Amino acid sequence: MRLVQWSDLPPFIGPTDPVLMKSLLLAGIHYIDAILWCVLLSTMLDHLRQFFLRSTVRRCLEGLCGAMLVGFGARLALARQ
């Protein structure tokens, strides 16, 4: 078994730092950051879902999609081969 050398450590762990404790601290920070990101993302997506479920927004989206489909159909009908 080979001992850990200074050149094997990441640059954010100093030569006098306790390697295991610093690594566990950084892994814990990464874990908490990921949990907070997932909570924030799921909260934002829930608000976005509630926005899209409104009847006025749904009607606008359906009208926009219908107009786009009619436009694509007209472009296809007028296209030369």
Backbone as a ProteinNet text record, in pm:
[ID]
protein_1_A
[PRIMARY]
MRLVQWSDLPPFIGPTDPVLMKSLLLAGIHYIDAILWCVLLSTMLDHLRQFFLRSTVRRCLEGLCGAMLVGFGARLALARQ
[TERTIARY]
84.7	0	90.6	51.9	130.5	72.3	156	110.5	67.1	-25.1	-71.2	38.4	74.4	175.7	107.9	181.9	126.7	78.7	146.3	108.4	-21.3	-65.6	-187.6	-313	-298	-412.5	-462.8	-592.5	-646.3	-586.9	-588.6	-523.9	-594.2	-720.5	-790	-767.3	-687.6	-649.7	-502.3	-475.8	-338.7	-252.9	-121.7	-31.4	-42.1	-90	-100.2	-243.3	-337.9	-478.2	-499.8	-591.3	-628.5	-711.5	-659.4	-716.6	-857.4	-876.8	-1007.7	-1113.5	-1084.6	-1183.6	-1216.2	-1115.3	-1139	-1218.4	-1189	-1262.6	-1408.1	-1432.3	-1569.9	-1645.2	-1576.9	-1639.7	-1680.5	-1590.5	-1620.7	-1730.1	-1730.9	-1837.7	-1971.6	-1971.8	-2094.2	-2147.8	-2057.7	-2099.2	-2159.8	-2098.6	-2150.4	-2289	-2307.5	-2435.2	-2544.7	-2515.7	-2614.8	-2648.5	-2547.6	-2570.1	-2661.2	-2640.3	-2723.7	-2867.8	-2885.8	-3020.2	-3092.7	-3024	-3085.5	-3121.9	-3035.2	-3063.9	-3187.7	-3199.5	-3315.2	-3444.1	-3439.3	-3557.6	-3597.1	-3500.8	-3529.1	-3587.1	-3529.3	-3576.7	-3718.6	-3746.1	-3880.4	-3984	-3947	-4038.7	-4068.7	-3965.4	-3985	-4070.6	-4048.1	-4126.6	-4272.7	-4296.4	-4434	-4506	-4439.3	-4500.4	-4524.1	-4431.4	-4446.6	-4563.5	-4577.5	-4689.9	-4822.1	-4828.9	-4952.1	-4982.2	-4879.1	-4898.8	-4957.2	-4903.4	-4949.8	-5087.6	-5133.1	-5265.5	-5377.4	-5344.1	-5448	-5519.1	-5648.7	-5726.7	-5686.6	-5655.7	-5617.7	-5484.3	-5391.3	-5260.6	-5275.4	-5356.9	-5378.5	-5443.4	-5541.8	-5606.5	-5508	-5424.4	-5323.8	-5225.2	-5180.2	-5086.3	-5150.2	-5276.5	-5345.6	-5365.8	-5399.1	-5413.7	-5282.5	-5174.2	-5042.2	-5000.2	-5020.3	-4985	-5071.2	-5198.9	-5285.8	-5242.9	-5208.1	-5162.4	-5032.3	-4944.1	-4817.8	-4843.7	-4935	-4966.3	-5028.8	-5117.8	-5176.5	-5068.4	-4978.9	-4868.4	-4777.2	-4743	-4659.6	-4731	-4861.5	-4938.9	-4943.6	-4962.7	-4964.6	-4828.6	-4724.1	-4588.9	-4564	-4608.9	-4591.9	-4675.3	-4796.2	-4884.1	-4828.8	-4763.5	-4711.5	-4569.5	-4507.3	-4368.1	-4362.8	-4261.6	-4240.6	-4148.1	-4174.3	-4091	-3966.1
-115.8	0	123.8	219.6	341.1	451.8	530.4	643.6	757.4	838.4	953.3	1059	1105.2	1209.4	1343.4	1451.1	1584.6	1607.1	1552.9	1574.1	1500.3	1404.9	1330.3	1403	1503	1570.1	1682.7	1710.5	1824.7	1955.6	2060.5	2184.9	2257.5	2224.7	2293.8	2227.3	2122.6	2061.2	2092.1	2166.5	2208.7	2094.3	2114.8	2007.1	1976.6	2071.4	2046.7	2015.4	2017.8	1989.3	1840.9	1806	1664.7	1622.7	1531.6	1498.3	1440.3	1346.1	1282.3	1382	1461.3	1556	1663.8	1713.3	1816.1	1757.4	1635.6	1571.1	1547.2	1503.3	1483.4	1615.3	1721.6	1852.7	1899.5	1886	1928.6	1842.8	1713.6	1626.7	1663.7	1699.2	1742.2	1872.3	1965.8	2092.1	2064.7	1976.7	1941.4	1876.1	1789.7	1721.9	1822.1	1912.5	2013.2	2105.1	2143.2	2227.3	2156.8	2028.8	1953.2	1941.5	1918.9	1910.9	2044.3	2154.3	2286.4	2315.5	2276.4	2296.8	2216.9	2093.5	2011.1	2067.8	2117.2	2177.7	2303.6	2387.3	2509.5	2478.4	2382.5	2345.4	2288.9	2202.5	2144.2	2249.9	2345.3	2453.7	2541.1	2575.5	2658.2	2586	2457.5	2381.9	2368.4	2360.1	2354.2	2485.7	2598	2727.7	2742.5	2695.1	2701.4	2614.1	2496.5	2408.3	2475.4	2539.2	2608.8	2723.6	2789.6	2897.1	2843	2731.4	2675	2609.4	2578.6	2519.1	2622.4	2750.5	2853.9	2847.2	2871.6	2857.5	2960.5	3082.4	3183.8	3150.3	3098.9	3062.2	2943	2846.7	2729.5	2768.9	2858.8	2905.4	2978.4	3062.5	3134.5	3037.6	2937.4	2839.2	2755.8	2717	2640.4	2724.6	2852.7	2941.5	2962	2979.6	2996	2870.6	2754.3	2628.6	2607.9	2640.4	2627.9	2720.5	2844.9	2939.6	2892.6	2836.5	2785.1	2668.3	2578.6	2465.3	2511.7	2610.1	2664.7	2730.9	2803.8	2866.9	2765.2	2659.1	2554.4	2486.8	2464.8	2404	2494.6	2624.4	2718.6	2724.9	2725.5	2725.7	2599.5	2486.7	2360.9	2360.1	2413.9	2415.5	2508.6	2616.9	2713.3	2685.8	2584.8	2553.3	2489.2	2526.9	2466.1	2345.2	2247.9	2127.4	2138.8
0	0	0	-83.9	-100	-13.7	47	126.8	34.8	82.7	6.3	7.5	-110.4	-120.4	-143.6	-120.8	-137.7	-280.7	-378.2	-518.3	-554.1	-471.9	-498.1	-450.1	-364	-305.1	-395.8	-389.7	-465.8	-413.5	-495.2	-452.9	-337.4	-309	-200.3	-65.4	-59.3	67.8	90.3	195.6	224	276.2	274.6	319.2	468.2	547.6	691.9	735.1	641.5	674.5	699	791.9	807	684.3	605.7	475.5	488.6	577.1	589.9	635.7	736.6	788.6	685	616.4	514.7	397.8	358.4	249.6	289	411.9	458.6	468.5	510.6	517.2	378.1	281.4	145.3	82.9	111.5	60.9	124.4	253	319.6	262.2	233.1	171	33.9	-41.1	-173.9	-162	-65	-43	-7	85.2	126.6	10.3	-67.3	-184.2	-285.5	-306.5	-400.8	-350.3	-222.2	-164.5	-179.5	-149	-163.1	-307.9	-400.6	-542.4	-584.7	-540.6	-576.6	-517.5	-394.9	-332.9	-408.7	-443.1	-517.5	-655.3	-722.5	-855.9	-851.2	-756.1	-747.9	-709.2	-624.2	-588.3	-708.9	-784.1	-903.5	-1007.6	-1026.8	-1123.3	-1079.8	-950	-901.6	-929.2	-906.6	-937.8	-1087.8	-1168.4	-1313.6	-1359.6	-1298	-1331.5	-1297.7	-1181.6	-1143.4	-1238.8	-1289.7	-1386.4	-1516.2	-1564.9	-1691.7	-1680.2	-1560.2	-1542.3	-1540	-1538.3	-1543.7	-1678	-1676.4	-1800.2	-1904.5	-1865	-1963.6	-2029.3	-1950.9	-2006.8	-2100.4	-2061.6	-2147.3	-2279.2	-2273.1	-2396.9	-2486.7	-2427.8	-2506.8	-2571.6	-2495.3	-2550.5	-2660.9	-2641.4	-2744.3	-2869.6	-2854.2	-2969.1	-3041.3	-2965.9	-3025.7	-3101.7	-3041.7	-3109.9	-3234.2	-3226	-3342.7	-3454.6	-3421.2	-3523.3	-3587	-3506.4	-3561.9	-3656.1	-3619.8	-3706.5	-3837.9	-3831.4	-3954.1	-4038.9	-3975.7	-4048.4	-4114.4	-4042.1	-4101.7	-4218.4	-4202.1	-4310.9	-4433.1	-4411.5	-4523.7	-4591.2	-4514.1	-4572.6	-4653.5	-4603	-4674.2	-4801	-4796.3	-4913.8	-5020.3	-4982.5	-5078.3	-5125	-5064.2	-5099.5	-5237.2	-5313.1	-5443.9	-5428.5	-5511.6	-5502	-5583.3
[MASK]
+++++++++++++++++++++++++++++++++++++++++++++++++++++++++++++++++++++++++++++++++

